């Protein structure tokens, strides 16, 4: 047993020495060192642990054509070398090359420079290029002697020796070692006894929002080289990682598990804040890598069966004996791939107690302090005031809802801007949440920014605690753009709520009436009706006026006709008929002339009508005389021819006179 | 006769209603309101806009939409929709209150020129929403005028004095011109709202390029292809991109 120990100490020493003296490694590797001219070659330029790398010069491939590349990739790798955990970051530039000719060709070296001006030179490689293609020939490589798992004693020993030599030649190329797979279950069990990962939590029963600290640790008793391959997703939690010493080496802690000392490395330490009630599961974390195990060569014990060995084997043994660090005691070591997985952990999340929960509770769980300040206390209506509320302490800072400001009328604020800063990451997550409210004033005056109540749940005492800020007095003056009309409108503190009455009937926006034909037809129709009515009335009136005129015109004709008949009677001395005709002529004339129906016409009516028409008195008395003569003559049988002639002339004279008077 | 008049008036004023029963606007409406109350304002906006796409003359829709945009902090669109609501109903107090709130949140709001009183009177009289009222009033005055003329003719003598008749003619012409202007304003909105944050504005006279804050109400002076000549509330005239503004 002590031999094992000694060996591992020696190896560990070597590892650490080599890792100390050569921090930055710049190397070039090719996928093959022998190839056909038709094959393609992958060349990787890898620079490892070069801080502040500035540039890598493009290599000048003289014998090759660059088919593809460069492709860059970055990988980080946590490995344990000696008693140190080293996180190394390597940057690889890959090229796919095609040789131009056959023969021994050189993959050139190149240089890299870092910020401090130091330059690193890579090695160069020689590649043998033959005619044709080797790719096919290499494919059926299942040659039993090439198979590292073939139970050939020579091969096994050669393999081990090769591996050891490589391991001793350079610890910076650990990945190049062919990973020897070990099928032997018991060996792997042994490995996992000495190398495992564990997740620990400080508590498994918490309230919503209460901090849980989870630590993923790697326990090891053997040299190994591992990188985390899968980080837990941690669904249902708000996570904040604790700081683990940055980048550089971490001193492992010693921990005794089952009576054995282990070196313990903290892989990840996080503060978790559950966000939902129920049983939440912490996913396992996974790490993959290789472990170097010391193994007794079981097949052939070189010491036990020394004399049974064939010459070849003897030679191998003697070679081993020459090796200063060789397996003097018949032990070998192997690199085995290992996968470590932590066990999942169940966390029970309890809801926060409902009783005593204040209305303004904003999901804060932890221990906090609150402070508030303003950038000015005097401002104008044009200015914007910044009101800063700082919540500091430890707990689920990021999940705290910013408190709502209850501003007095006349002041208005926009949505606050929130800045979360996490300052402490040692044992609890602490920091501050800075909430900036921009407040503008619409109306000048004196205001008081009210105190803000802030409630948090203290998991230590399992109770709610409420803090309040001090109220702040501010003075607002009129600004340049102050518009008193406007402030009357803005007196409301918040929007009027929306209307939720169902839309009765959705009418579309239509063209205004003015541009509608129907509207104008409303004008046109009455207008047309109006014009039509007017025309109709006009026509009727015209007709009426025409009959009047006609009568007027007819008057003379009728009178003359009557008078001519009267003249006939005068000649024939028909006494009664003559006077009747004269009387009719005058009466009809008057009736037609003044549009008075004959039935209405009386002596008095005639007199007033004549008066109206301003017929002079002389004429009126003459008319009366003629009327009288006619009336009396009707009843006195005899009158002279002279008298009749006189009356006849009088009637003609009266009518012509009247005609003149009325025409005027 | 009365019935005919009623039918005619309703035919004239009532615009087309959404005839297609397949448009479940009331369903969208209640859904949008529910989203709004659940504070998922972006979903509410989607449903309100679904109805608004048909450009209904429903001020409440635009008012609610404005509220939703306000809650989403899209001040430009909030102001646009409040203005749309007020265009349909000028005495919509809730909308004007909320508009004032929204305008208060314009960053770097431009000062407004005070209008001469008679111009603001004129503008208030010819509000687009009054277009149909003016149209009906002018029709009534016209009919009254016809009636008076007819009455006078009928009676063969002057019953109503000539002076009144002339006054009626003047009133009719005034109302008709008010009708025309408000109809014109109704048909072509001359106002727009800047909906882009700090839209580029190129001054007409000096050619200087400045930025106009989101939510600024501008008056359209002239339209070109993709650029519009607008005047700002402070009286400056310049050219702005069409995509930066939305017509009310």
Interface residues (C-beta under 8 A of the other chain):
Chain A: X412 X414 X415 X440 X442 X480 X481 X483 X486 X489 X490 X492 X494 X495 X496 X497 X498 X499 X500 X501 X502 X503 X505 X506 X507 X508 X509 X510 X511 X512 X513 X514 X515 X516 X518 X519 X522 X523 X526 X527 X530 X533 X534 X537
Chain B: X8 X11 X12 X13 X14 X15 X16 X17 X18 X25 X26 X29 X30 X33 X36 X51 X54 X55 X56 X57 X58 X60 X61 X63 X64 X67 X68 X70 X71 X73 X94 X96 X97 X98 X99 X100 X101 X103 X104 X105 X109 X111 X112 X128 X131 X132 X135 X136 X139 X142 X143 X146 X149 X150 X153 X154 X179 X180 X182 X183 X184 X186 X187
